[in-house]
Amino acid sequence: MLVKEIMTSKVEFVGPALSIQDAARKMRDLNIGSLPVWENGQLLGMITDRDICCRAVAEGRDTVKTAVREIMSRDVSSCFSDDDVADAARLMEEKHIRRLAVVNRDRTMAGFLSVDDLAHHSYHLAGEVLDAARPTH
């Protein structure tokens, strides 16, 4: 099965100049935990609820004045929409991530593959990704 057959294709995004507070509100309103950061057709990074908590709030940053670009995750892992689901799940395991950006061969954003998407396809694959993504202390 291909990633494009099970991924979430509706993609919301933010620009890098948006305030952290506005990004957090958008995540809350959409009931999601991450947003891709796009500018001029380029995927610059991702901002996650964890970025907001650990890189902004925990450091005492002003969420109204601090831009998304200052705290976003820049090293975004991705796969192609025509990749096999099992290969994408292995990448998620290797990178210890729960969400994977999905791009088309022309590098335009196609969607996201999440653990939830995997679970609808295969509990086994989703379980492996969750085990790998679990934080270690």
C-alpha positions in Angstrom: 0.0 0.0 0.0 1.2 3.5 -0.8 1.5 6.4 1.6 -0.9 8.5 -0.5 -3.6 5.9 0.1 -3.7 6.4 3.9 -2.2 9.8 4.6 -4.0 12.9 5.7 -4.1 15.1 2.6 -5.7 18.2 4.0 -2.7 20.3 5.1 -2.9 23.5 7.2 0.3 25.5 7.4 1.7 28.7 8.9 4.3 31.2 7.8 7.6 31.7 9.6 6.7 35.3 10.8 3.5 34.2 12.6 3.6 34.6 16.3 3.8 31.5 18.5 0.6 32.5 20.2 -1.2 32.6 16.8 0.3 29.2 15.8 -0.9 27.7 19.1 -4.4 29.1 18.6 -4.5 27.6 15.1 -3.4 24.2 16.5 -6.0 24.4 19.2 -8.8 25.4 16.8 -7.9 22.6 14.4 -7.2 20.1 17.3 -3.8 19.2 15.9 -0.3 19.0 17.4 1.9 20.3 14.6 1.9 22.6 11.6 4.2 22.8 8.6 6.0 26.2 8.2 5.9 27.3 4.6 7.3 30.2 2.7 7.4 30.8 -1.1 6.4 27.2 -1.8 9.2 25.8 0.4 8.8 23.7 3.5 11.0 25.5 6.1 10.2 23.4 9.1 7.5 22.3 11.5 6.2 23.8 14.6 4.8 21.4 17.2 3.0 21.7 20.5 6.2 20.4 22.0 8.3 23.2 20.4 5.9 25.7 21.9 6.1 24.2 25.3 9.8 23.3 25.5 11.4 26.0 23.4 9.1 29.0 24.1 7.1 28.7 27.3 9.8 26.8 29.3 12.4 29.4 28.3 10.1 32.3 29.2 9.7 33.7 25.7 7.0 36.2 24.9 4.6 34.1 22.7 3.1 37.3 21.2 6.4 38.7 20.1 8.3 35.6 19.2 8.0 34.3 15.7 7.4 30.7 14.7 10.8 30.7 12.9 12.6 31.2 16.2 11.4 27.9 17.7 10.3 25.7 14.9 12.0 22.3 14.2 14.1 22.8 11.0 15.2 19.2 10.3 11.9 17.9 8.9 11.7 14.3 7.9 9.6 13.5 4.9 8.7 10.7 2.5 7.2 10.7 -1.0 3.5 10.1 -1.5 4.2 7.1 -3.7 6.5 5.4 -1.1 5.4 2.2 0.5 3.6 2.6 3.9 6.0 0.1 5.6 9.0 2.1 4.4 7.5 5.3 5.7 6.7 3.6 9.1 10.4 2.5 9.3 11.5 6.0 8.7 9.2 7.2 11.5 10.7 4.6 13.8 14.3 5.5 12.9 13.6 9.2 13.5 11.5 8.6 16.6 8.6 10.7 15.2 4.8 10.4 15.2 4.2 12.6 12.2 5.9 12.5 8.8 5.6 15.2 6.1 4.6 13.7 2.7 5.7 15.4 -0.5 5.1 14.7 -4.2 8.0 14.0 -6.5 8.1 17.7 -7.4 8.6 18.5 -3.7 5.2 20.1 -3.2 3.4 19.3 0.0 1.0 16.4 -0.3 0.0 15.7 3.3 1.0 14.1 6.5 1.4 10.5 7.6 0.6 10.2 11.3 0.6 7.3 13.8 -3.2 7.6 13.6 -3.2 7.1 9.9 -1.0 4.0 10.3 -3.3 2.6 13.0 -6.2 2.7 10.5 -4.1 0.7 8.2 -2.1 -1.6 10.5 -2.1 -1.7 14.3 1.2 -3.5 14.1 3.0 -0.7 12.2 1.5 1.9 14.4 2.6 0.1 17.5 6.1 -0.2 16.3 6.3 3.6 15.5 4.8 4.4 18.9 7.3 2.2 20.7 10.2 3.9 18.9 8.8 7.4 19.4 8.3 6.9 23.2 10.6 9.2 25.1 13.3 7.6 27.1 14.5 9.0 30.4 
